């Protein structure tokens, strides 16, 4: 009797698993090569000129992010891209299509938010001395930039916004690190010291 119940439980679990995966759904979401949106692959083509196979779909790294009411979210990045101009894309795979929700700089971090759509914070290098942080949030129908912050770098170290850098320079002066303070004020304030 006990063997019969164990066999029955096994059959029920096996049947449920086959129904679950038999309809094309699995517990491990996948974005196939053929499902990568054309606008993602075409961007790669325009930024990596000279590399004939640079936009092969297999060169895209896919990372599952979250489950939404409409489908699954994935981050796509081009594994072959190096340097400052690399992009990342957030795409949503639903039962009928794969839509690109947002393209952004490939230096980013995700923060959880309600509804499965994460907050995206990206960093873009503008020059050797300046960079910008952007924050994107889901508004119910699309991603929108909700914040942007210009920051300064001095000798490869971020000191923050203009006001934060002036505060750092004043602290350097108080600590008798005049050379450091002068470098910050020259870079951020555009003041030349002789």
Beta strands, then each sheet from edge to edge (+ up, - down):
strand 1: 60-67
strand 2: 72-78
strand 3: 87-93
strand 4: 98-105
strand 5: 108-111
strand 6: 119-125
strand 7: 130-138
strand 8: 143-154
strand 9: 157-160
sheet 1: 1+ 2- 3+ 4-
sheet 2: 5+ 6- 7+ 8- 9+
end
